[in-house]
Amino acid sequence: MKKLLFVFLISCVSYSVDAQILAWNFLSDVKGNERVSASTMTDSNLEVSILSRGPGVKPEKASYSFASAFPVNQNKEEAIKAGSYYQFTVKTKKNHYVSLNALEVVLRVQNNAPRNYRWMYSTDGIKFTDLGKEDVKSAPTINNGVSQPTLNLSSYKELQGVSSSQTITFRLYAWGGAEGSKDNGFRIGKSGATRNALSLSGKVSKKK
């Protein structure tokens, strides 16, 4: 009886622990300037997610990355108006719900690239809401990129218990660059053997 109770408790704990549900790991054959990139790790009860660029940024080559050259937008409002962002979506398969816990990203920022960024989300594809307490300061990184502080999503009610009837859209806006024609790459990456360039953790559950 004690053994059965122990197994039951362990199974309950395992079910409640948030895990990685989406991730992108850019392999050696990735050039960086691909038009879009499908998630390389996807929970079996989620739709494959597509990472893409806004109309205000230009694809560029960079190994183990999803890369873009960003314009000199002076502030967030200009970046939003210009469409200077990266984007991906989260959608469950039928009869499932998703609750999000954390977002992690590795950024590879060149000397003239944007000096500020902010993640935003939307559940209707129209109205976007800021994530985090404030805009984040970015700085030039080493060539391998730098892991950014984990973004906690667990306190956002709109990102908990989302059904298949809704699609969650994430955008990463960046602005404040010094030069718009050279050394202005603001990239997601690099990936490594044990490091994803972009990942999302949470829990996907089936409708009771």
C-alpha positions as CSV (number, residue, x, y, z in Angstrom):
1,M,0.0,0.0,0.0
2,K,2.8,2.4,0.9
3,K,4.6,1.6,-2.3
4,L,1.4,2.3,-4.4
5,L,0.9,5.6,-2.5
6,F,4.5,6.6,-3.2
7,V,4.1,5.9,-6.9
8,F,0.9,7.9,-7.0
9,L,2.5,10.9,-5.4
10,I,5.5,10.8,-7.7
11,S,3.2,10.7,-10.7
12,C,1.3,13.7,-9.5
13,V,4.4,15.7,-8.9
14,S,5.8,14.8,-12.3
15,Y,2.5,15.9,-14.0
16,S,2.5,19.3,-12.2
17,V,6.1,20.2,-13.0
18,D,6.4,22.7,-15.9
19,A,8.7,21.5,-18.7
20,Q,10.0,22.8,-22.0
21,I,7.2,22.7,-24.6
22,L,8.7,24.7,-27.5
23,A,12.3,25.3,-28.5
24,W,14.6,26.3,-31.4
25,N,18.0,24.9,-31.8
26,F,19.7,26.1,-35.0
27,L,22.0,23.4,-36.4
28,S,25.2,23.6,-38.4
29,D,23.3,23.7,-41.7
30,V,21.4,26.8,-40.7
31,K,22.6,30.0,-42.5
32,G,20.6,32.4,-40.4
33,N,18.8,34.2,-43.2
34,E,16.1,31.6,-43.7
35,R,12.7,33.2,-44.2
36,V,11.1,31.3,-41.3
37,S,12.2,28.7,-38.8
38,A,10.0,25.9,-37.5
39,S,10.4,24.9,-33.8
40,T,12.9,22.1,-33.5
41,M,11.3,20.8,-30.3
42,T,7.5,20.9,-30.0
43,D,5.3,19.3,-27.3
44,S,3.2,16.5,-28.9
45,N,0.0,18.4,-28.0
46,L,1.1,21.7,-29.5
47,E,1.1,22.8,-33.1
48,V,4.6,23.4,-34.6
49,S,5.5,27.0,-34.1
50,I,7.0,29.2,-36.8
51,L,9.6,31.9,-35.9
52,S,9.5,34.8,-38.4
53,R,10.5,38.4,-38.8
54,G,8.4,41.6,-39.0
55,P,8.5,43.7,-42.2
56,G,10.9,46.2,-40.7
57,V,13.9,44.0,-40.4
58,K,16.1,42.3,-43.1
59,P,17.4,38.7,-43.0
60,E,21.1,38.2,-42.8
61,K,23.5,35.3,-42.6
62,A,24.8,34.2,-39.2
63,S,25.7,30.6,-38.2
64,Y,23.6,28.7,-35.6
65,S,21.2,31.7,-35.4
66,F,18.0,33.3,-36.8
67,A,19.4,36.6,-37.8
68,S,18.3,40.1,-39.0
69,A,19.7,43.5,-39.6
70,F,17.7,46.1,-37.6
71,P,17.1,49.7,-38.6
72,V,17.7,52.7,-36.3
73,N,14.3,53.2,-34.6
74,Q,14.8,55.7,-31.8
75,N,12.1,54.4,-29.5
76,K,9.7,51.5,-29.0
77,E,6.8,53.4,-30.7
78,E,8.9,53.8,-33.8
79,A,9.9,50.1,-33.7
80,I,6.2,49.1,-33.4
81,K,5.3,51.3,-36.3
82,A,8.1,50.0,-38.5
83,G,7.5,46.4,-37.7
84,S,10.9,45.8,-36.2
85,Y,10.4,42.5,-34.4
86,Y,10.7,38.7,-34.3
87,Q,7.5,36.6,-33.9
88,F,6.3,33.1,-33.0
89,T,3.0,31.6,-31.9
90,V,1.7,29.1,-29.4
91,K,-1.4,27.0,-30.2
92,T,-2.6,23.7,-28.7
93,K,-4.1,20.8,-30.6
94,K,-7.9,20.2,-30.2
95,N,-9.2,19.5,-26.7
96,H,-6.0,20.8,-25.0
97,Y,-5.0,23.7,-22.8
98,V,-1.6,25.4,-22.4
99,S,-0.3,27.3,-19.4
100,L,3.0,29.2,-19.8
101,N,5.7,29.5,-17.2
102,A,8.9,31.0,-18.7
103,L,10.6,32.3,-21.9
104,E,14.3,32.1,-22.5
105,V,16.4,33.5,-25.3
106,V,20.0,33.9,-26.3
107,L,20.8,37.2,-28.1
108,R,23.7,37.9,-30.4
109,V,24.0,41.7,-30.6
110,Q,26.4,43.6,-32.9
111,N,28.0,46.9,-32.0
112,N,25.5,49.1,-33.9
113,A,22.5,47.0,-33.2
114,P,19.5,48.0,-31.0
115,R,20.2,48.9,-27.4
116,N,16.8,48.1,-26.1
117,Y,14.2,45.3,-26.5
118,R,10.9,44.2,-25.1
119,W,8.8,41.0,-25.4
120,M,5.1,41.4,-26.0
121,Y,2.2,39.0,-26.3
122,S,-1.3,38.9,-27.8
123,T,-4.1,36.4,-27.6
124,D,-6.1,38.0,-30.5
125,G,-3.2,38.9,-32.9
126,I,-4.2,42.6,-32.7
127,K,-3.6,44.0,-29.2
128,F,-0.2,43.4,-27.8
129,T,0.8,43.7,-24.1
130,D,4.2,44.3,-22.7
131,L,5.9,41.5,-20.8
132,G,8.2,42.1,-17.9
133,K,8.4,45.1,-15.6
134,E,10.3,47.4,-18.0
135,D,12.2,47.6,-21.3
136,V,15.4,45.7,-21.3
137,K,18.8,47.2,-22.1
138,S,20.8,45.3,-24.6
139,A,24.6,45.5,-25.2
140,P,27.1,44.1,-27.7
141,T,27.7,40.5,-27.0
142,I,30.4,37.9,-27.8
143,N,30.0,36.1,-31.0
144,N,28.4,33.1,-29.3
145,G,25.6,35.3,-27.9
146,V,24.5,35.8,-24.3
147,S,21.6,34.1,-22.5
148,Q,19.2,36.8,-21.4
149,P,17.4,36.9,-18.0
150,T,14.5,34.4,-17.9
151,L,11.2,36.0,-18.5
152,N,8.6,34.8,-16.0
153,L,5.2,34.2,-17.6
154,S,3.4,32.4,-14.8
155,S,1.8,35.6,-13.4
156,Y,0.0,36.5,-16.6
157,K,-3.6,35.3,-16.4
158,E,-4.1,35.5,-20.1
159,L,-1.3,33.0,-20.6
160,Q,-2.8,30.3,-18.3
161,G,-5.3,27.7,-19.4
162,V,-5.4,28.9,-23.0
163,S,-7.5,26.6,-25.3
164,S,-7.1,25.6,-28.9
165,S,-9.6,28.3,-29.9
166,Q,-7.0,30.9,-29.2
167,T,-3.5,31.5,-30.6
168,I,-0.9,33.2,-28.4
169,T,1.5,35.4,-30.4
170,F,4.9,36.6,-29.0
171,R,6.9,39.5,-30.5
172,L,10.4,40.6,-29.6
173,Y,10.7,44.3,-30.5
174,A,14.1,46.0,-30.6
175,W,15.1,49.7,-31.1
176,G,17.8,52.3,-30.4
177,G,20.6,51.2,-32.8
178,A,23.5,53.4,-33.7
179,E,23.8,52.5,-37.4
180,G,21.3,51.1,-39.9
181,S,23.7,49.8,-42.6
182,K,26.5,47.8,-41.0
183,D,27.2,45.9,-37.8
184,N,23.5,46.2,-36.9
185,G,22.7,42.5,-36.4
186,F,20.3,41.7,-33.6
187,R,20.1,37.9,-33.7
188,I,18.5,35.0,-31.8
189,G,21.4,32.6,-31.2
190,K,23.8,31.0,-31.1
191,S,22.6,27.6,-30.4
192,G,24.8,24.9,-28.9
193,A,24.8,21.2,-28.3
194,T,23.2,21.8,-24.8
195,R,21.8,25.3,-25.4
196,N,18.7,26.3,-27.3
197,A,18.6,29.7,-28.8
198,L,14.9,30.2,-27.9
199,S,12.7,28.2,-25.6
200,L,9.3,28.3,-23.8
201,S,8.4,26.2,-20.8
202,G,5.0,25.5,-19.4
203,K,2.4,22.7,-19.2
204,V,0.0,21.3,-21.8
205,S,-3.0,19.5,-20.4
206,K,-6.0,17.6,-21.9
207,K,-9.5,18.9,-21.5
208,K,-11.4,16.8,-18.9
